[in-house]
Amino acid sequence: MAYVIGDDCVMCGACQAQCPADAISEGDGKYEINPDACIDCGGCASQCPAEAITQA
């Protein structure tokens, strides 16, 4: 089950730097996770200071 980034995203980039699959990119107003590339490791969620990343 892929992770998703909610509207609480503060665009800090901590999640993108942590992603080993390069599945996270800047979107319109928040970062986005490509569900096809996400390997469900959870590294992004543990790095998010806004707790905006959850499992879909």
Secondary structure, DSSP 8 states (H G I E B T S, - for coil): --EEE-TT-----HHHHH-TT--EEE-SSSEEE-TTT-----HHHHH-TT--EEE-
